Amino acid sequence: MENNKSKIKKIEKEKLVAETLNGRFAMLGLIAALGAYLTTGQIIPGFV
């Protein structure tokens, strides 16, 4: 039998920071889309 705990991979710090930043920008985009929809009634203002 092998010890499965010895096969745990470490996540690189740069990738963790990049994914966190990507998630934050995605949430910011959703908030911006919601704000545009609430103020203008369109997802993309000016585009029919």
C-alpha positions as CSV (number, residue, x, y, z in Angstrom):
1,M,0.0,0.0,0.0
2,E,1.2,3.5,-0.8
3,N,0.8,6.5,1.4
4,N,-1.6,8.8,-0.4
5,K,-0.6,11.8,1.8
6,S,2.8,11.9,0.2
7,K,1.3,12.7,-3.2
8,I,-0.2,16.1,-2.2
9,K,0.7,18.7,-4.7
10,K,1.6,22.2,-3.6
11,I,-0.1,25.1,-5.4
12,E,2.2,27.8,-6.6
13,K,1.8,31.2,-5.0
14,E,1.6,33.0,-8.3
15,K,-1.2,30.9,-9.5
16,L,-3.2,31.4,-6.3
17,V,-2.8,35.2,-6.6
18,A,-3.8,35.1,-10.3
19,E,-6.9,33.1,-9.7
20,T,-7.9,35.3,-6.7
21,L,-7.4,38.4,-8.8
22,N,-9.4,36.9,-11.7
23,G,-12.3,36.1,-9.4
24,R,-12.4,39.6,-8.0
25,F,-12.4,41.1,-11.5
26,A,-15.2,38.7,-12.5
27,M,-17.3,39.8,-9.6
28,L,-16.6,43.4,-10.4
29,G,-17.8,42.8,-14.0
30,L,-21.0,41.2,-12.7
31,I,-21.7,44.2,-10.4
32,A,-21.0,46.6,-13.3
33,A,-23.4,44.6,-15.5
34,L,-26.1,44.7,-12.8
35,G,-25.6,48.4,-12.3
36,A,-25.9,49.1,-16.1
37,Y,-29.0,47.0,-16.3
38,L,-30.6,48.7,-13.3
39,T,-29.9,52.3,-14.5
40,T,-30.5,51.9,-18.3
41,G,-32.5,48.6,-18.6
42,Q,-29.9,47.3,-21.0
43,I,-27.0,44.9,-20.4
44,I,-24.9,46.8,-22.9
45,P,-25.9,50.4,-23.0
46,G,-26.3,51.8,-26.6
47,F,-26.4,48.3,-28.2
48,V,-29.9,47.3,-29.4
